[in-house]
Amino acid sequence: MTINIFATGTSRGIGKAIVERFAGEDVRIIGHRSAEADETTLAADLTDPTAPRRIWEQALERLDGRIDILVNNAGIFEAASIDAPDAAWTEAWNRTMQINLTASAELCRLAVLHFRRHGGGRVINIASRAAHRGDSPAHWHYAASKAGMVAMTKTIARGYAAENILAFAICPGFTMTGMAEDYLASRGGDKLLADIPLGRVADPIEVAEAVKFLALDAPASMTGAVIDINGASYVR
């Protein structure tokens, strides 16, 4: 049976690599980006509270009423100095939480409700190394959003495994996307690379390979697993 996948944040970087990694597999995948929908991609700004349900329903329509796997990859990584004005700091916090965590949570909820009616399914949430070790002083909100994503994944795994609803999280460290490149450049790339025993940041295809495994091959007993892809820069 063909597997139907809905993945968010697929316009570049990890998300784009995920879509490309499933090429040649017996899957149908609908992606998402913030603008410019096409026949295989939905468009929505996840700062809009109505967007998660809208794109979920659109994805269901594109996939003939059945989604087997949800991949939450959409996210932002924006600095917010504690010295910023109160309103600006809070606005940055709320925007990051809305996109990185709340929208993902709403899609997870819709997925679990759908999976209950269709004999099960899988959720794969792309979190971050920051969920475990924190991030820079300007990224409290980012680390908190990703820690929330990991906790949410574990809760889904524990709550619904008996219904064949499985949940996994992936925690990349720095990954060579446009977002990571900008951060590396702004913080002194060589210094940051020195903190990675492997000597390099991850390639998006490495994360996509893990997504493919969790989606199609991981045994059910792995539900709740959190996969680290960080070049041993943080070992739990």
Secondary structure per residue as TSV (DSSP state, phi and psi in degrees):
chain	resnum	aa	ss	phi	psi
A	1	M	-	360.0	134.1
A	2	T	-	-65.2	135.4
A	3	I	E	-91.7	132.6
A	4	N	E	-103.3	127.4
A	5	I	E	-125.1	137.1
A	6	F	E	-119.3	124.5
A	7	A	E	-128.0	135.5
A	8	T	S	-97.6	158.1
A	9	G	-	65.1	50.8
A	10	T	-	-105.7	14.5
A	11	S	S	-77.9	-23.4
A	12	R	S	-158.9	176.6
A	13	G	H	56.2	-133.0
A	14	I	H	-60.3	-43.9
A	15	G	H	-61.2	-43.7
A	16	K	H	-63.5	-41.4
A	17	A	H	-63.7	-35.1
A	18	I	H	-61.3	-49.3
A	19	V	H	-58.9	-45.8
A	20	E	H	-65.4	-34.3
A	21	R	H	-66.7	-28.4
A	22	F	T	-82.8	-4.8
A	23	A	T	-60.4	133.9
A	24	G	T	89.7	-13.1
A	25	E	S	-87.5	161.8
A	26	D	S	-82.4	66.9
A	27	V	E	-136.9	156.8
A	28	R	E	-116.8	131.7
A	29	I	E	-129.9	131.1
A	30	I	E	-109.4	126.9
A	31	G	E	-100.4	-178.3
A	32	H	E	-145.8	144.9
A	33	R	E	-145.7	172.2
A	34	S	S	-76.0	-21.5
A	35	A	S	-152.6	163.7
A	36	E	-	64.9	73.3
A	37	A	-	-70.5	156.1
A	38	D	B	-143.8	-162.8
A	39	E	T	-68.7	-19.8
A	40	T	T	-119.1	4.4
A	41	T	E	-138.3	133.6
A	42	L	E	-95.6	154.8
A	43	A	E	-120.4	132.4
A	44	A	-	-167.1	143.1
A	45	D	-	-89.4	113.3
A	46	L	T	-74.1	-1.9
A	47	T	T	-72.9	-16.5
A	48	D	S	-79.4	117.2
A	49	P	T	-60.2	-20.6
A	50	T	T	-86.4	-7.8
A	51	A	H	-67.0	-44.3
A	52	P	H	-56.5	-49.0
A	53	R	H	-64.1	-39.3
A	54	R	H	-62.3	-46.7
A	55	I	H	-73.8	-29.4
A	56	W	H	-62.0	-46.9
A	57	E	H	-66.4	-36.6
A	58	Q	H	-66.3	-40.3
A	59	A	H	-63.6	-42.7
A	60	L	H	-57.7	-43.3
A	61	E	H	-63.4	-43.1
A	62	R	H	-65.0	-30.3
A	63	L	T	-103.9	25.6
A	64	D	T	58.6	35.8
A	65	G	T	86.2	8.1
A	66	R	-	-140.9	126.0
A	67	I	-	-117.9	129.5
A	68	D	-	-99.4	-28.8
A	69	I	E	-140.8	131.2
A	70	L	E	-109.2	129.5
A	71	V	E	-116.9	112.0
A	72	N	E	-92.2	103.4
A	73	N	-	-117.6	-21.5
A	74	A	-	-58.8	136.2
A	75	G	-	-170.8	162.5
A	76	I	-	-126.8	157.5
A	77	F	-	-137.6	88.9
A	78	E	-	-121.3	136.6
A	79	A	-	-73.6	147.5
A	80	A	-	-146.5	97.8
A	81	S	-	-65.6	143.2
A	82	I	T	-67.7	-13.5
A	83	D	T	-85.7	-3.2
A	84	A	S	-66.5	157.4
A	85	P	-	-56.4	149.9
A	86	D	H	-50.6	-48.9
A	87	A	H	-63.9	-39.3
A	88	A	H	-67.9	-41.8
A	89	W	H	-63.9	-43.6
A	90	T	H	-67.6	-37.9
A	91	E	H	-61.7	-43.5
A	92	A	H	-64.0	-43.1
A	93	W	H	-57.7	-49.7
A	94	N	H	-66.0	-38.2
A	95	R	H	-65.1	-44.5
A	96	T	H	-64.5	-44.0
A	97	M	I	-63.1	-40.5
A	98	Q	I	-61.9	-47.5
A	99	I	I	-76.9	-47.8
A	100	N	I	-77.6	-34.9
A	101	L	I	-117.9	-53.0
A	102	T	I	-64.4	-47.0
A	103	A	H	-61.7	-39.7
A	104	S	H	-63.9	-41.4
A	105	A	H	-63.0	-41.7
A	106	E	H	-65.1	-39.6
A	107	L	H	-67.7	-38.3
A	108	C	H	-60.6	-44.0
A	109	R	H	-60.1	-47.0
A	110	L	H	-63.0	-37.5
A	111	A	H	-65.1	-46.2
A	112	V	H	-61.6	-44.0
A	113	L	H	-60.5	-41.2
A	114	H	H	-67.6	-45.4
A	115	F	H	-61.7	-35.9
A	116	R	H	-58.5	-32.7
A	117	R	H	-86.7	-9.8
A	118	H	T	-126.7	23.2
A	119	G	T	81.4	12.6
A	120	G	-	121.4	179.7
A	121	G	E	171.4	-178.1
A	122	R	E	-130.9	141.5
A	123	V	E	-115.7	132.6
A	124	I	E	-125.6	115.7
A	125	N	E	-107.0	126.7
A	126	I	E	-89.3	104.7
A	127	A	-	-98.9	-128.7
A	128	S	-	-169.2	153.2
A	129	R	T	-51.5	-31.3
A	130	A	H	-61.4	-21.8
A	131	A	H	-61.6	-27.9
A	132	H	H	-103.1	-40.7
A	133	R	H	-111.2	2.4
A	134	G	-	78.7	-176.0
A	135	D	-	-140.3	-161.8
A	136	S	-	-71.1	163.9
A	137	P	T	-59.9	-17.5
A	138	A	T	-93.5	5.8
A	139	H	-	-131.9	39.4
A	140	W	H	-53.5	-48.0
A	141	H	H	-63.5	-38.7
A	142	Y	H	-64.9	-49.4
A	143	A	H	-60.5	-43.2
A	144	A	H	-63.8	-39.8
A	145	S	H	-65.1	-38.2
A	146	K	H	-76.3	-33.7
A	147	A	H	-63.5	-40.1
A	148	G	H	-61.7	-37.6
A	149	M	H	-63.8	-41.8
A	150	V	H	-64.9	-46.2
A	151	A	H	-61.1	-39.8
A	152	M	H	-63.0	-42.8
A	153	T	H	-60.4	-45.7
A	154	K	H	-63.6	-37.9
A	155	T	H	-65.8	-42.2
A	156	I	H	-62.0	-45.3
A	157	A	H	-58.8	-45.3
A	158	R	H	-71.6	-33.7
A	159	G	H	-80.0	-26.4
A	160	Y	H	-130.0	9.6
A	161	A	G	-58.3	-37.1
A	162	A	G	-64.5	-16.9
A	163	E	G	-101.4	16.4
A	164	N	T	62.8	30.9
A	165	I	E	-106.1	113.6
A	166	L	E	-110.1	147.9
A	167	A	E	-139.3	138.1
A	168	F	E	-137.3	153.6
A	169	A	E	-127.8	148.4
A	170	I	E	-120.2	132.0
A	171	C	E	-118.0	87.6
A	172	P	E	-72.3	151.1
A	173	G	-	-84.4	-146.0
A	174	F	S	-62.6	133.1
A	175	T	B	-127.4	139.5
A	176	M	S	-76.5	71.3
A	177	T	S	-106.9	174.5
A	178	G	H	-57.9	-39.3
A	179	M	H	-62.7	-44.7
A	180	A	H	-69.1	-38.2
A	181	E	H	-60.0	-44.5
A	182	D	H	-62.3	-41.6
A	183	Y	H	-67.3	-45.4
A	184	L	H	-57.5	-44.2
A	185	A	H	-65.3	-38.4
A	186	S	H	-75.0	-22.4
A	187	R	H	-110.8	7.5
A	188	G	-	84.4	88.8
A	189	G	H	-54.1	-44.3
A	190	D	H	-62.8	-39.8
A	191	K	H	-64.2	-42.5
A	192	L	H	-68.4	-40.1
A	193	L	H	-63.8	-29.8
A	194	A	T	-64.3	-19.6
A	195	D	T	-86.5	-0.1
A	196	I	-	-111.7	105.8
A	197	P	T	-54.2	-32.3
A	198	L	T	-66.2	-22.5
A	199	G	S	88.5	6.8
A	200	R	S	-157.6	161.3
A	201	V	-	-81.9	165.9
A	202	A	B	-72.8	153.7
A	203	D	-	-92.6	142.6
A	204	P	H	-52.8	-33.0
A	205	I	H	-64.9	-27.0
A	206	E	H	-67.8	-39.0
A	207	V	H	-68.7	-42.0
A	208	A	H	-61.0	-35.8
A	209	E	H	-62.9	-40.6
A	210	A	H	-66.1	-39.5
A	211	V	H	-60.9	-45.2
A	212	K	H	-59.9	-43.3
A	213	F	H	-62.4	-47.6
A	214	L	H	-65.4	-33.7
A	215	A	H	-73.6	-41.1
A	216	L	H	-113.3	-25.8
A	217	D	T	-123.3	-22.4
A	218	A	-	-63.0	134.2
A	219	P	-	-67.5	153.1
A	220	A	G	-58.5	-31.2
A	221	S	G	-66.7	-10.6
A	222	M	G	-80.4	-4.9
A	223	T	T	-54.1	138.6
A	224	G	T	91.7	-6.5
A	225	A	-	-69.0	144.9
A	226	V	E	-118.8	115.5
A	227	I	E	-96.6	123.5
A	228	D	E	-92.8	134.8
A	229	I	E	-134.8	82.4
A	230	N	S	-141.5	18.0
A	231	G	T	62.5	26.9
A	232	A	T	67.0	20.9
A	233	S	S	-74.9	-17.8
A	234	Y	S	-146.7	114.9
A	235	V	-	-115.5	121.9
A	236	R	-	-94.0	360.0
